[in-house]
Amino acid sequence: MDKIPKLGSIITEPQHRDAVHIAVAPVIAGTDLRPGGRIGFIGENAYTVGITSNPIGIVDPFLQETVKKGEQFYMFLFPNTITSLRHEWTHPQFEEEDRIAELEPTFMKLKGHPAEEKWITDFANGIGSTYNEIMQGADDYLCSGDYLTRGGTFEGYSIPDEFWDKYEIIKRIKIKDNDRGTFLSCSC
C-alpha cells in the first residue's frame, strides 16, 4: 500500500490520518473567484474555468469569501503536477516567469524597484520616519486596519495616493481604491 495520500482520487483502501505538502503560489485574480474554484492563467492573472481552458489549481479553499478582481490570494496547485519539491517548487507555467526574472539586470535583482523605493524613502524621511517603518505601517493597515502612531510625529501628515502607486509596484499587488487611505495618526 502506497503511504502517500493520493489527493484528487477516491479512497478505495483503508487509510490513516496523514499530513501532506501542497504547492501554493501567490497570484492575482483577473476576475471575482470563489474559494475552491478551478483556475488557470491568462497572462499574469488567474481566471476561472470557462474563461481559461487550462486549469492548474484551485482558489484557496479555506477562504471565507469571494476573492475580488485584483486581489492577491494563494492558488493551490493540483496534486502531482509540480516537477520538483523542496520548500520552493517548479511548475511548467511558472518557469517562464522564473526565466524572465533571471534575465533582469543584476542591479534590479539587488535593488528591487529603486525609483519607487527612493520615492518612499524620501517621503518617509520628510515626515520623520523611515522606509521600513512606513512600509510596515502600510502592511499593518492593510492587514488589520491598524494606524501607525508615534506621539505627535505624524500630526498633520497623511499618505498621498502616489504612495499607494509605488507600494503596489514594490509589493506586486493591487490595492482596492477604498483601502488606499492614510494610516498615519497622532497618539491623541
KARARA-V629910 format. One record per residue. N is the residue number from 1. RES is the residue in one small letter. PSI is psi in whole degrees, 0 to 359 (NA if undefined). Layout:
# KARARA-V629910
n | res | psi
N | RES | PSI
N | RES | PSI
This chain:
# KARARA-V629910
n | res | psi
1 | m | 129
2 | d | 132
3 | k | 349
4 | i | 124
5 | p | 134
6 | k | 84
7 | l | 147
8 | g | 7
9 | s | 157
10 | i | 139
11 | i | 123
12 | t | 353
13 | e | 159
14 | p | 137
15 | q | 164
16 | h | 166
17 | r | 151
18 | d | 177
19 | a | 147
20 | v | 157
21 | h | 136
22 | i | 128
23 | a | 131
24 | v | 154
25 | a | 137
26 | p | 127
27 | v | 167
28 | i | 134
29 | a | 128
30 | g | 347
31 | t | 172
32 | d | 137
33 | l | 141
34 | r | 144
35 | p | 136
36 | g | 353
37 | g | 143
38 | r | 134
39 | i | 159
40 | g | 191
41 | f | 146
42 | i | 113
43 | g | 230
44 | e | 354
45 | n | 155
46 | a | 137
47 | y | 158
48 | t | 160
49 | v | 140
50 | g | 317
51 | i | 320
52 | t | 144
53 | s | 5
54 | n | 74
55 | p | 141
56 | i | 0
57 | g | 195
58 | i | 157
59 | v | 142
60 | d | 111
61 | p | 352
62 | f | 355
63 | l | 148
64 | q | 348
65 | e | 168
66 | t | 140
67 | v | 126
68 | k | 151
69 | k | 131
70 | g | 346
71 | e | 151
72 | q | 143
73 | f | 173
74 | y | 131
75 | m | 131
76 | f | 117
77 | l | 150
78 | f | 145
79 | p | 148
80 | n | 27
81 | t | 338
82 | i | 153
83 | t | 350
84 | s | 162
85 | l | 124
86 | r | 228
87 | h | 355
88 | e | 131
89 | w | 169
90 | t | 154
91 | h | 139
92 | p | 323
93 | q | 349
94 | f | 348
95 | e | 323
96 | e | 319
97 | e | 318
98 | d | 319
99 | r | 317
100 | i | 319
101 | a | 325
102 | e | 336
103 | l | 348
104 | e | 145
105 | p | 149
106 | t | 320
107 | f | 330
108 | m | 322
109 | k | 321
110 | l | 323
111 | k | 346
112 | g | 254
113 | h | 82
114 | p | 320
115 | a | 316
116 | e | 318
117 | e | 322
118 | k | 317
119 | w | 313
120 | i | 321
121 | t | 313
122 | d | 317
123 | f | 312
124 | a | 313
125 | n | 324
126 | g | 340
127 | i | 14
128 | g | 31
129 | s | 192
130 | t | 164
131 | y | 309
132 | n | 319
133 | e | 318
134 | i | 317
135 | m | 318
136 | q | 322
137 | g | 319
138 | a | 316
139 | d | 312
140 | d | 319
141 | y | 315
142 | l | 325
143 | c | 319
144 | s | 356
145 | g | 7
146 | d | 142
147 | y | 152
148 | l | 117
149 | t | 143
150 | r | 81
151 | g | 225
152 | g | 9
153 | t | 319
154 | f | 8
155 | e | 128
156 | g | 355
157 | y | 153
158 | s | 168
159 | i | 118
160 | p | 156
161 | d | 328
162 | e | 328
163 | f | 313
164 | w | 326
165 | d | 314
166 | k | 318
167 | y | 316
168 | e | 319
169 | i | 314
170 | i | 315
171 | k | 348
172 | r | 43
173 | i | 164
174 | k | 128
175 | i | 128
176 | k | 147
177 | d | 319
178 | n | 354
179 | d | 357
180 | r | 53
181 | g | 187
182 | t | 144
183 | f | 14
184 | l | 140
185 | s | 151
186 | c | 167
187 | s | 8
188 | c | NA
